[in-house]
Amino acid sequence: MRATWIAPSADIDPRAVLGDGSTVADRAQVREFARVGPGCAVGYAAYLGPGVILGRQCTVQDFALLYEPTLLEDRVSVGPGAVFTNDRFPRAVVPSGRLKSAADWVLVGVTVRTGASVGANAVCVAPLTIGRWAIVADGSVVTADVPEYALMDGIPATRVHWVGQSGARLKNVGPGLFRCPVTGAHYSEHDGTLRPLGIAPR
């Protein structure tokens, strides 16, 4: 595994935890109690809020903003400029007119399951969960949970196709049956849910 590397201008809170082999680029900010797993890459001017968790081998690209309590499982890709929100009812002040403080927030988060990808400039509006190996297309706005292996696109994002672990669109090869053109793996669709069928042929 590569050595851990932190750019001189990165702002890493001493209470944050960086896993072995992770890299943090210039002007990135990793806030208190954030946890970055082994082998992750945090891009230029990216922001990880307090307590944000990244699993193993995640990539958070330039200018992405991950507000607490975001959770990325393993091998998640977040594109440049993506935003993960954390406030269901955003207001600058409380009803009495007092400026809103951290104590007034009821934080809600975005959870991204293993292998999923969120494209450039996508906005994920918490609370929601993005399923395993799903893909959110560039510029989409996600407002509801995303099924595993779904390709989501639009504002608001809707499922436009299924994808495999390779990221390629699956080909329909029979009723409710799909095949990955890259790996040869087969998948079955039932009631809006996709599941892999065994192991891809070599």
NUBA-747131 format. One record per residue: x, y, z of N, C-alpha, C in turn; residue in three letters; residue number from 1; chain. Coordinates in steps of 0.2 Angstrom, whole numbers, plus 5000, padded with zeros to 4 digits. Example, Ala and Ser with C-alpha at 12.3 -4.5 7.8 and 13.67 -1.06 7.14 Angstrom:
(r (5066, 4972, 5039), (5062, 4978, 5039), (5066, 4984, 5039), Ala, 1, A)
(r (5064, 4989, 5035), (5068, 4995, 5036), (5064, 5000, 5039), Ser, 2, A)
This chain:
(r (5004, 4994, 5000), (5000, 5000, 5000), (5004, 5006, 5000), Met, 1, A)
(r (5002, 5011, 4997), (5006, 5018, 4996), (5006, 5021, 5003), Arg, 2, A)
(r (5011, 5025, 5004), (5012, 5029, 5010), (5006, 5034, 5011), Ala, 3, A)
(r (5004, 5036, 5017), (5000, 5041, 5018), (5003, 5048, 5017), Thr, 4, A)
(r (4999, 5052, 5013), (5002, 5058, 5011), (4997, 5064, 5012), Trp, 5, A)
(r (4999, 5070, 5015), (4995, 5075, 5016), (4998, 5081, 5013), Ile, 6, A)
(r (4995, 5085, 5009), (4998, 5091, 5006), (4999, 5096, 5011), Ala, 7, A)
(r (5004, 5100, 5010), (5006, 5106, 5015), (5000, 5110, 5017), Pro, 8, A)
(r (4996, 5112, 5012), (4990, 5117, 5013), (4984, 5113, 5016), Ser, 9, A)
(r (4984, 5107, 5016), (4977, 5103, 5019), (4976, 5105, 5026), Ala, 10, A)
(r (4970, 5105, 5028), (4968, 5107, 5035), (4965, 5101, 5038), Asp, 11, A)
(r (4969, 5097, 5042), (4967, 5091, 5045), (4967, 5092, 5053), Ile, 12, A)
(r (4961, 5092, 5056), (4960, 5092, 5063), (4964, 5087, 5066), Asp, 13, A)
(r (4967, 5088, 5072), (4971, 5083, 5075), (4967, 5078, 5078), Pro, 14, A)
(r (4960, 5079, 5079), (4956, 5073, 5081), (4953, 5069, 5076), Arg, 15, A)
(r (4955, 5071, 5069), (4953, 5066, 5064), (4957, 5060, 5063), Ala, 16, A)
(r (4955, 5055, 5060), (4959, 5049, 5059), (4960, 5048, 5052), Val, 17, A)
(r (4966, 5047, 5050), (4967, 5045, 5043), (4970, 5038, 5042), Leu, 18, A)
(r (4967, 5034, 5038), (4970, 5027, 5037), (4976, 5027, 5033), Gly, 19, A)
(r (4980, 5021, 5034), (4986, 5020, 5031), (4985, 5020, 5023), Asp, 20, A)
(r (4990, 5024, 5020), (4989, 5024, 5013), (4985, 5029, 5010), Gly, 21, A)
(r (4981, 5033, 5014), (4977, 5039, 5011), (4981, 5045, 5009), Ser, 22, A)
(r (4978, 5049, 5005), (4981, 5055, 5003), (4976, 5060, 5003), Thr, 23, A)
(r (4978, 5066, 5005), (4974, 5072, 5006), (4977, 5078, 5002), Val, 24, A)
(r (4973, 5081, 4997), (4976, 5085, 4993), (4976, 5093, 4995), Ala, 25, A)
(r (4979, 5097, 4992), (4980, 5104, 4994), (4973, 5107, 4996), Asp, 26, A)
(r (4972, 5111, 5001), (4967, 5115, 5003), (4961, 5111, 5005), Arg, 27, A)
(r (4961, 5104, 5005), (4956, 5100, 5008), (4955, 5101, 5015), Ala, 28, A)
(r (4949, 5100, 5018), (4948, 5101, 5025), (4945, 5095, 5028), Gln, 29, A)
(r (4948, 5092, 5033), (4945, 5086, 5036), (4944, 5088, 5044), Val, 30, A)
(r (4938, 5088, 5045), (4936, 5091, 5052), (4936, 5086, 5058), Arg, 31, A)
(r (4935, 5089, 5064), (4936, 5085, 5070), (4932, 5078, 5069), Glu, 32, A)
(r (4935, 5073, 5072), (4932, 5066, 5072), (4930, 5063, 5066), Phe, 33, A)
(r (4932, 5066, 5060), (4931, 5063, 5054), (4936, 5057, 5054), Ala, 34, A)
(r (4933, 5051, 5050), (4937, 5045, 5049), (4938, 5044, 5042), Arg, 35, A)
(r (4944, 5043, 5040), (4946, 5042, 5033), (4949, 5035, 5033), Val, 36, A)
(r (4946, 5030, 5029), (4949, 5023, 5029), (4955, 5022, 5025), Gly, 37, A)
(r (4958, 5017, 5026), (4964, 5015, 5022), (4963, 5016, 5015), Pro, 38, A)
(r (4969, 5019, 5011), (4969, 5019, 5004), (4964, 5024, 5001), Gly, 39, A)
(r (4961, 5029, 5005), (4957, 5034, 5002), (4961, 5039, 4999), Cys, 40, A)
(r (4957, 5043, 4994), (4960, 5049, 4991), (4955, 5055, 4992), Ala, 41, A)
(r (4957, 5060, 4995), (4953, 5066, 4996), (4956, 5072, 4992), Val, 42, A)
(r (4952, 5074, 4987), (4954, 5079, 4982), (4955, 5086, 4984), Gly, 43, A)
(r (4957, 5090, 4980), (4959, 5097, 4981), (4952, 5101, 4983), Tyr, 44, A)
(r (4953, 5104, 4989), (4948, 5109, 4992), (4941, 5105, 4993), Ala, 45, A)
(r (4942, 5098, 4994), (4936, 5094, 4997), (4935, 5096, 5004), Ala, 46, A)
(r (4929, 5094, 5006), (4927, 5096, 5013), (4924, 5090, 5016), Tyr, 47, A)
(r (4927, 5087, 5022), (4924, 5082, 5026), (4922, 5085, 5033), Leu, 48, A)
(r (4915, 5085, 5034), (4913, 5088, 5040), (4914, 5084, 5046), Gly, 49, A)
(r (4913, 5087, 5052), (4914, 5083, 5058), (4911, 5076, 5059), Pro, 50, A)
(r (4915, 5071, 5060), (4912, 5065, 5061), (4910, 5061, 5054), Gly, 51, A)
(r (4912, 5064, 5049), (4911, 5060, 5042), (4915, 5054, 5042), Val, 52, A)
(r (4912, 5049, 5039), (4916, 5042, 5039), (4917, 5040, 5032), Ile, 53, A)
(r (4923, 5039, 5030), (4925, 5035, 5024), (4927, 5028, 5025), Leu, 54, A)
(r (4925, 5023, 5022), (4928, 5017, 5022), (4934, 5016, 5018), Gly, 55, A)
(r (4935, 5010, 5016), (4942, 5008, 5013), (4941, 5010, 5005), Arg, 56, A)
(r (4947, 5013, 5003), (4948, 5014, 4996), (4942, 5019, 4993), Gln, 57, A)
(r (4940, 5024, 4996), (4935, 5029, 4994), (4939, 5034, 4990), Cys, 58, A)
(r (4936, 5037, 4985), (4938, 5043, 4982), (4933, 5049, 4982), Thr, 59, A)
(r (4936, 5054, 4985), (4932, 5061, 4986), (4935, 5066, 4982), Val, 60, A)
(r (4933, 5068, 4976), (4936, 5072, 4971), (4936, 5079, 4973), Gln, 61, A)
(r (4939, 5083, 4969), (4940, 5090, 4970), (4934, 5094, 4972), Asp, 62, A)
(r (4934, 5098, 4977), (4928, 5103, 4978), (4922, 5099, 4981), Phe, 63, A)
(r (4922, 5093, 4982), (4916, 5089, 4985), (4915, 5091, 4992), Ala, 64, A)
(r (4909, 5092, 4994), (4907, 5094, 5001), (4903, 5089, 5004), Leu, 65, A)
(r (4905, 5086, 5009), (4902, 5080, 5013), (4901, 5083, 5020), Leu, 66, A)
(r (4894, 5085, 5021), (4893, 5087, 5027), (4891, 5081, 5032), Tyr, 67, A)
(r (4892, 5082, 5038), (4890, 5077, 5043), (4883, 5076, 5044), Glu, 68, A)
(r (4880, 5070, 5045), (4884, 5064, 5046), (4885, 5059, 5041), Pro, 69, A)
(r (4888, 5061, 5035), (4889, 5057, 5029), (4893, 5051, 5031), Thr, 70, A)
(r (4891, 5045, 5028), (4894, 5039, 5029), (4895, 5036, 5022), Leu, 71, A)
(r (4901, 5035, 5020), (4903, 5031, 5014), (4906, 5024, 5016), Leu, 72, A)
(r (4903, 5019, 5013), (4906, 5012, 5014), (4912, 5012, 5010), Glu, 73, A)
(r (4914, 5005, 5009), (4920, 5004, 5005), (4920, 5006, 4998), Asp, 74, A)
(r (4925, 5008, 4995), (4926, 5009, 4987), (4920, 5013, 4984), Arg, 75, A)
(r (4919, 5018, 4988), (4914, 5023, 4985), (4918, 5029, 4981), Val, 76, A)
(r (4915, 5031, 4976), (4918, 5036, 4972), (4913, 5042, 4972), Ser, 77, A)
(r (4916, 5048, 4974), (4912, 5054, 4974), (4915, 5059, 4969), Val, 78, A)
(r (4911, 5062, 4964), (4914, 5066, 4959), (4915, 5073, 4961), Gly, 79, A)
(r (4919, 5077, 4957), (4921, 5084, 4959), (4914, 5088, 4960), Pro, 80, A)
(r (4914, 5092, 4965), (4909, 5097, 4966), (4902, 5094, 4968), Gly, 81, A)
(r (4902, 5087, 4970), (4896, 5084, 4973), (4895, 5087, 4980), Ala, 82, A)
(r (4889, 5088, 4982), (4887, 5090, 4988), (4882, 5085, 4992), Val, 83, A)
(r (4884, 5084, 4998), (4879, 5080, 5002), (4877, 5084, 5008), Phe, 84, A)
(r (4870, 5085, 5008), (4867, 5090, 5013), (4866, 5086, 5019), Thr, 85, A)
(r (4864, 5090, 5024), (4862, 5087, 5031), (4857, 5091, 5035), Asn, 86, A)
(r (4853, 5095, 5031), (4848, 5099, 5035), (4841, 5098, 5031), Asp, 87, A)
(r (4836, 5095, 5034), (4830, 5094, 5031), (4826, 5101, 5030), Arg, 88, A)
(r (4826, 5105, 5035), (4823, 5112, 5035), (4828, 5117, 5036), Phe, 89, A)
(r (4832, 5119, 5031), (4837, 5124, 5031), (4834, 5131, 5032), Pro, 90, A)
(r (4836, 5134, 5038), (4835, 5141, 5040), (4841, 5144, 5043), Arg, 91, A)
(r (4842, 5151, 5042), (4847, 5154, 5045), (4845, 5156, 5052), Ala, 92, A)
(r (4839, 5156, 5054), (4837, 5158, 5061), (4831, 5153, 5063), Val, 93, A)
(r (4830, 5153, 5070), (4825, 5149, 5073), (4819, 5154, 5073), Val, 94, A)
(r (4813, 5151, 5074), (4807, 5155, 5074), (4807, 5161, 5078), Pro, 95, A)
(r (4810, 5162, 5083), (4811, 5168, 5087), (4815, 5173, 5084), Ser, 96, A)
(r (4819, 5172, 5079), (4823, 5176, 5075), (4830, 5176, 5077), Gly, 97, A)
(r (4832, 5172, 5082), (4839, 5171, 5084), (4842, 5167, 5079), Arg, 98, A)
(r (4849, 5169, 5078), (4853, 5165, 5073), (4853, 5158, 5075), Leu, 99, A)
(r (4852, 5154, 5070), (4853, 5146, 5071), (4860, 5144, 5073), Lys, 100, A)
(r (4860, 5140, 5078), (4867, 5137, 5081), (4867, 5130, 5079), Ser, 101, A)
(r (4872, 5127, 5080), (4873, 5120, 5080), (4868, 5116, 5084), Ala, 102, A)
(r (4867, 5119, 5090), (4862, 5115, 5095), (4855, 5115, 5092), Ala, 103, A)
(r (4853, 5119, 5087), (4847, 5120, 5084), (4846, 5115, 5078), Asp, 104, A)
(r (4851, 5112, 5076), (4851, 5107, 5070), (4848, 5100, 5072), Trp, 105, A)
(r (4844, 5097, 5068), (4843, 5090, 5069), (4846, 5087, 5062), Val, 106, A)
(r (4852, 5085, 5063), (4856, 5083, 5058), (4853, 5076, 5054), Leu, 107, A)
(r (4853, 5076, 5048), (4851, 5070, 5044), (4857, 5069, 5039), Val, 108, A)
(r (4858, 5063, 5037), (4864, 5061, 5033), (4862, 5057, 5027), Gly, 109, A)
(r (4868, 5057, 5023), (4868, 5053, 5017), (4872, 5047, 5018), Val, 110, A)
(r (4870, 5041, 5017), (4874, 5035, 5017), (4875, 5032, 5010), Thr, 111, A)
(r (4881, 5031, 5008), (4882, 5028, 5002), (4885, 5021, 5003), Val, 112, A)
(r (4882, 5016, 5000), (4884, 5009, 5001), (4890, 5007, 4997), Arg, 113, A)
(r (4893, 5001, 4998), (4899, 4999, 4995), (4899, 4999, 4987), Thr, 114, A)
(r (4904, 5002, 4984), (4905, 5002, 4977), (4901, 5007, 4973), Gly, 115, A)
(r (4896, 5011, 4976), (4892, 5016, 4973), (4896, 5022, 4971), Ala, 116, A)
(r (4894, 5025, 4966), (4897, 5031, 4963), (4892, 5037, 4962), Ser, 117, A)
(r (4895, 5043, 4964), (4891, 5049, 4964), (4894, 5054, 4959), Val, 118, A)
(r (4891, 5056, 4954), (4894, 5060, 4949), (4896, 5067, 4950), Gly, 119, A)
(r (4899, 5070, 4946), (4901, 5077, 4947), (4895, 5082, 4947), Ala, 120, A)
(r (4896, 5086, 4952), (4891, 5091, 4953), (4884, 5089, 4955), Asn, 121, A)
(r (4883, 5082, 4957), (4877, 5080, 4959), (4876, 5082, 4966), Ala, 122, A)
(r (4869, 5083, 4968), (4867, 5085, 4975), (4863, 5079, 4978), Val, 123, A)
(r (4865, 5077, 4984), (4862, 5072, 4987), (4858, 5075, 4993), Cys, 124, A)
(r (4852, 5075, 4993), (4848, 5079, 4998), (4846, 5074, 5004), Val, 125, A)
(r (4849, 5075, 5010), (4848, 5070, 5015), (4841, 5071, 5018), Ala, 126, A)
(r (4838, 5066, 5021), (4841, 5059, 5023), (4840, 5055, 5017), Pro, 127, A)
(r (4845, 5051, 5015), (4844, 5046, 5010), (4850, 5041, 5010), Leu, 128, A)
(r (4849, 5035, 5007), (4854, 5030, 5006), (4854, 5028, 4999), Thr, 129, A)
(r (4861, 5028, 4996), (4862, 5026, 4990), (4865, 5019, 4990), Ile, 130, A)
(r (4861, 5014, 4986), (4863, 5007, 4987), (4869, 5005, 4984), Gly, 131, A)
(r (4871, 4999, 4985), (4877, 4996, 4983), (4878, 4996, 4975), Arg, 132, A)
(r (4884, 4998, 4973), (4886, 4998, 4966), (4881, 5003, 4961), Trp, 133, A)
(r (4877, 5007, 4964), (4873, 5011, 4960), (4877, 5017, 4958), Ala, 134, A)
(r (4875, 5021, 4953), (4878, 5026, 4950), (4873, 5032, 4949), Ile, 135, A)
(r (4875, 5038, 4952), (4871, 5044, 4951), (4875, 5048, 4946), Val, 136, A)
(r (4871, 5050, 4941), (4874, 5053, 4935), (4876, 5061, 4937), Ala, 137, A)
(r (4881, 5063, 4933), (4883, 5070, 4934), (4877, 5075, 4934), Asp, 138, A)
(r (4877, 5080, 4939), (4872, 5085, 4939), (4865, 5083, 4942), Gly, 139, A)
(r (4865, 5077, 4944), (4858, 5075, 4946), (4857, 5077, 4953), Ser, 140, A)
(r (4850, 5077, 4955), (4848, 5079, 4962), (4844, 5073, 4965), Val, 141, A)
(r (4847, 5070, 4970), (4844, 5064, 4972), (4840, 5066, 4979), Val, 142, A)
(r (4834, 5064, 4979), (4830, 5066, 4984), (4827, 5060, 4988), Thr, 143, A)
(r (4828, 5054, 4986), (4825, 5048, 4989), (4830, 5042, 4988), Ala, 144, A)
(r (4829, 5037, 4992), (4834, 5032, 4992), (4835, 5029, 4985), Asp, 145, A)
(r (4841, 5026, 4984), (4842, 5024, 4977), (4843, 5016, 4978), Val, 146, A)
(r (4840, 5012, 4974), (4841, 5005, 4974), (4848, 5003, 4972), Pro, 147, A)
(r (4850, 4997, 4974), (4857, 4994, 4972), (4857, 4993, 4964), Glu, 148, A)
(r (4863, 4995, 4962), (4864, 4994, 4954), (4860, 4998, 4950), Tyr, 149, A)
(r (4857, 5003, 4953), (4853, 5008, 4949), (4857, 5013, 4946), Ala, 150, A)
(r (4855, 5015, 4939), (4858, 5021, 4936), (4853, 5027, 4937), Leu, 151, A)
(r (4855, 5032, 4941), (4850, 5037, 4942), (4852, 5044, 4938), Met, 152, A)
(r (4847, 5047, 4935), (4849, 5053, 4932), (4843, 5058, 4932), Asp, 153, A)
(r (4844, 5065, 4932), (4839, 5070, 4932), (4838, 5073, 4938), Gly, 154, A)
(r (4833, 5078, 4938), (4831, 5082, 4943), (4824, 5082, 4944), Ile, 155, A)
(r (4821, 5079, 4949), (4824, 5074, 4953), (4827, 5068, 4950), Pro, 156, A)
(r (4832, 5065, 4953), (4834, 5059, 4949), (4829, 5053, 4949), Ala, 157, A)
(r (4829, 5049, 4944), (4825, 5043, 4943), (4829, 5038, 4940), Thr, 158, A)
(r (4827, 5032, 4941), (4831, 5026, 4938), (4830, 5026, 4931), Arg, 159, A)
(r (4835, 5026, 4927), (4835, 5026, 4920), (4838, 5019, 4917), Val, 160, A)
(r (4841, 5016, 4921), (4844, 5009, 4919), (4847, 5006, 4925), His, 161, A)
(r (4849, 4999, 4923), (4853, 4996, 4928), (4860, 4995, 4926), Trp, 162, A)
(r (4865, 4995, 4931), (4872, 4994, 4930), (4875, 4989, 4934), Val, 163, A)
(r (4880, 4986, 4931), (4884, 4980, 4935), (4889, 4983, 4939), Gly, 164, A)
(r (4893, 4979, 4943), (4899, 4981, 4947), (4904, 4985, 4943), Gln, 165, A)
(r (4904, 4983, 4936), (4909, 4986, 4932), (4907, 4994, 4930), Ser, 166, A)
(r (4901, 4995, 4932), (4899, 5002, 4930), (4895, 5002, 4923), Gly, 167, A)
(r (4896, 4997, 4919), (4893, 4997, 4912), (4885, 4996, 4913), Ala, 168, A)
(r (4882, 4999, 4908), (4874, 4997, 4908), (4873, 4990, 4906), Arg, 169, A)
(r (4869, 4987, 4910), (4867, 4980, 4909), (4863, 4979, 4902), Leu, 170, A)
(r (4864, 4973, 4899), (4860, 4972, 4893), (4854, 4967, 4895), Lys, 171, A)
(r (4848, 4968, 4893), (4842, 4964, 4894), (4843, 4958, 4890), Asn, 172, A)
(r (4844, 4952, 4893), (4844, 4946, 4889), (4839, 4941, 4890), Val, 173, A)
(r (4833, 4943, 4893), (4828, 4939, 4894), (4823, 4942, 4899), Gly, 174, A)
(r (4817, 4939, 4900), (4812, 4942, 4905), (4815, 4943, 4912), Pro, 175, A)
(r (4816, 4949, 4914), (4819, 4950, 4921), (4827, 4948, 4921), Gly, 176, A)
(r (4830, 4947, 4916), (4837, 4944, 4916), (4841, 4949, 4912), Leu, 177, A)
(r (4847, 4951, 4915), (4852, 4956, 4913), (4859, 4953, 4913), Phe, 178, A)
(r (4863, 4955, 4908), (4870, 4953, 4908), (4875, 4959, 4907), Arg, 179, A)
(r (4880, 4959, 4911), (4885, 4964, 4911), (4890, 4963, 4904), Cys, 180, A)
(r (4890, 4968, 4900), (4894, 4967, 4894), (4902, 4967, 4895), Pro, 181, A)
(r (4904, 4969, 4901), (4911, 4969, 4903), (4913, 4962, 4906), Val, 182, A)
(r (4909, 4960, 4912), (4911, 4955, 4916), (4908, 4948, 4914), Thr, 183, A)
(r (4902, 4949, 4910), (4898, 4943, 4909), (4894, 4941, 4914), Gly, 184, A)
(r (4894, 4944, 4920), (4890, 4942, 4926), (4882, 4943, 4924), Ala, 185, A)
(r (4878, 4939, 4927), (4871, 4940, 4926), (4867, 4942, 4932), His, 186, A)
(r (4862, 4946, 4931), (4858, 4949, 4936), (4850, 4947, 4935), Tyr, 187, A)
(r (4847, 4947, 4940), (4839, 4946, 4940), (4836, 4952, 4943), Ser, 188, A)
(r (4830, 4954, 4939), (4826, 4959, 4942), (4820, 4957, 4944), Glu, 189, A)
(r (4817, 4959, 4950), (4811, 4957, 4953), (4808, 4962, 4957), His, 190, A)
(r (4802, 4965, 4955), (4799, 4970, 4959), (4803, 4976, 4960), Asp, 191, A)
(r (4807, 4978, 4955), (4811, 4984, 4956), (4817, 4983, 4959), Gly, 192, A)
(r (4819, 4977, 4960), (4826, 4976, 4964), (4830, 4971, 4959), Thr, 193, A)
(r (4836, 4973, 4959), (4841, 4969, 4955), (4846, 4965, 4960), Leu, 194, A)
(r (4847, 4959, 4958), (4852, 4955, 4962), (4856, 4951, 4957), Arg, 195, A)
(r (4863, 4950, 4959), (4867, 4946, 4955), (4866, 4939, 4955), Pro, 196, A)
(r (4867, 4935, 4950), (4866, 4928, 4950), (4873, 4925, 4949), Leu, 197, A)
(r (4875, 4923, 4955), (4882, 4919, 4955), (4888, 4923, 4953), Gly, 198, A)
(r (4893, 4920, 4951), (4900, 4923, 4950), (4900, 4924, 4942), Ile, 199, A)
(r (4903, 4930, 4940), (4904, 4931, 4933), (4909, 4926, 4930), Ala, 200, A)
(r (4908, 4923, 4924), (4913, 4919, 4921), (4919, 4922, 4920), Pro, 201, A)
(r (4925, 4918, 4920), (4931, 4921, 4919), (4933, 4922, 4911), Arg, 202, A)
